[in-house]
Amino acid sequence: MITAQIARYLWDARTAIDDILQFTTGKNRDDYLADRLLQAAVEREFQIIGEAFAGVRRLDPTVAAGIPDLPRIIAFRNVVVHAYSAIDDGLVWQIIETKLPDLRAHVERLLGTAPPP
């Protein structure tokens, strides 16, 4: 069951995903690699996603276990925060293009079963 607190974390994650998708609409990999401000904005939203999912995991490991790639998402948040010099911007772009839309759809499905935050 999705509690109100878990729903708040999921809403935060969905908002951050939507922000990344909005920030990168009409952009390509080269645009991303050349725009430090865009990179910083995207990295901040990935921090929020990782932190929100860590909160879900703390509150309900069963719900968290159903989130695709959750351990990797949280680990990426830790890289962004603590090992920022190791960020591979090309890999970040690849995640935006190949993983983020599916993650958003999954979060949306979870929110469909949740009370409003």
C-alpha positions in Angstrom: 0.0 0.0 0.0 1.2 3.5 -0.9 1.1 5.7 2.2 0.8 9.5 2.1 4.5 9.9 3.0 5.6 7.5 0.2 3.3 9.3 -2.2 5.1 12.6 -1.3 8.4 11.0 -2.2 7.0 9.7 -5.4 5.6 13.1 -6.3 9.0 14.6 -5.7 10.7 12.0 -7.9 8.1 12.5 -10.7 8.5 16.3 -10.5 12.3 16.0 -10.8 11.9 13.6 -13.7 9.6 16.0 -15.4 12.0 18.8 -14.9 14.8 16.9 -16.4 12.7 16.0 -19.4 11.6 19.6 -19.8 15.1 21.0 -19.4 16.4 18.6 -22.2 13.5 18.8 -24.6 14.8 19.9 -28.0 18.4 19.2 -26.9 20.8 16.6 -28.1 23.9 15.0 -26.6 26.2 17.6 -27.9 24.0 20.4 -26.5 24.1 18.7 -23.1 27.8 18.2 -23.2 28.4 21.9 -24.1 26.1 23.4 -21.5 27.4 23.4 -17.9 24.3 25.1 -16.6 22.1 22.4 -18.1 24.3 19.7 -16.6 24.1 21.3 -13.2 20.3 21.6 -13.4 20.0 17.9 -14.5 22.4 16.7 -11.8 20.4 18.5 -9.1 17.2 16.8 -10.2 18.9 13.4 -10.2 19.9 14.2 -6.6 16.3 14.7 -5.8 15.2 11.5 -7.5 17.8 9.5 -5.6 17.0 11.1 -2.3 13.2 10.6 -2.8 13.7 6.9 -3.7 16.0 6.4 -0.7 13.1 7.8 1.4 10.7 5.3 -0.2 13.2 2.5 0.5 13.4 3.5 4.2 9.7 3.6 4.6 8.7 0.6 2.6 11.3 -1.8 1.2 8.6 -3.7 -0.6 7.4 -0.7 -2.6 11.0 0.2 -3.2 11.9 -3.2 -4.5 9.4 -2.7 -7.4 11.1 0.5 -8.6 13.4 -0.5 -11.6 17.1 0.1 -11.0 16.5 1.6 -7.5 19.9 0.7 -6.0 21.6 2.2 -9.1 19.5 5.3 -8.9 20.4 5.9 -5.3 24.1 5.0 -6.0 24.1 7.6 -8.8 22.7 10.2 -6.4 25.7 9.4 -4.1 28.1 9.9 -7.0 26.5 13.3 -7.9 26.8 14.4 -4.3 30.1 12.9 -3.1 32.1 12.0 -6.2 30.9 14.7 -8.6 34.2 14.7 -10.5 33.5 11.1 -11.6 30.3 11.9 -13.4 30.2 10.7 -17.0 28.1 13.3 -18.8 27.7 11.1 -21.8 26.3 8.4 -19.6 23.9 10.9 -17.9 22.6 11.8 -21.4 22.1 8.2 -22.2 20.1 7.7 -19.0 18.0 10.7 -19.9 17.2 9.2 -23.3 16.8 5.6 -22.5 15.8 5.1 -18.9 14.0 8.3 -17.7 10.8 8.0 -19.7 10.2 4.4 -18.5 11.0 5.4 -14.9 8.5 8.2 -15.1 5.8 5.8 -16.4 6.6 3.4 -13.5 6.3 6.2 -10.9 3.1 7.4 -12.5 1.6 3.9 -12.1 2.6 3.9 -8.5 1.1 7.3 -7.9 -2.1 6.0 -9.5 -2.5 3.8 -6.4 -1.6 6.4 -3.9 -3.5 9.0 -1.9 -2.8 12.6 -2.9 0.1 14.1 -1.0 
